[in-house]
């Protein structure tokens, strides 16, 4: 396998919303806010070359929403989905699979494009788009808490295109998802129903986990540091502990989708529980 970081840009979200019940005095040590109490977050995707497959994990917020919509999120930075793909040597037509950890707008928005005639179509015309049935049903019949995060224009065109495929959930972990050897999926239900966390296993190298919203940043490693956006926060606590214990004990590299400074980290066991071991601006620095 060959892995490429795909930067799709930065945005801002309220720091209190991102850290839930944790006081600002504590979370601001790792994620300092601006004068509006907003923190900068990355939208960092992962591109995986494996055999004859080219898999993109998540695809950022996209560019098709209204100016009013984007004004809430203060998009900034020089990166874009298409530009980062080109920098890696690929075009959108080369993508064979789009793996969607979940369907919140900052993870799926780039997967659908508005054409000049106004029609909404999948951005990647030759790709299979992968979700899982329980999450798809959850997102297409949203609860009031998440309704603003599940946008019809990000979801319906994928189904209407015939490009939608489902990962079969098999308990907590599904092995060899999408028919790819070494691609396992950890299912987490605390943030949203059936969020998929891919575990990419390569012989002779550490397992890489794409953390999505189970662990947005290094600042979220302590168990109590959870997002206010989580629909089942106590379940998130259990899932984080289970996941981070495995990551610490087995030496996994954690790819961070939203950390503005660190692209990846490792964790270790301490007398206070799992804590940060190493963090780096690129996953290459930690993969060995």
Beta strands, then each sheet from edge to edge (+ up, - down):
strand 1: 2-14
strand 2: 38-50
strand 3: 53-57
strand 4: 97-99
strand 5: 112-114
strand 6: 120-122
strand 7: 128-131
strand 8: 164-166
strand 9: 173-174
strand 10: 183-188
strand 11: 195-200
strand 12: 208-210
strand 13: 253-255
strand 14: 264-270
strand 15: 273-280
sheet 1: 1+ 2- 3+ 4+ 7+ 8+
sheet 2: 5+ 6-
sheet 3: 9+ 10- 11+ 12- 13- 14+ 15-
end
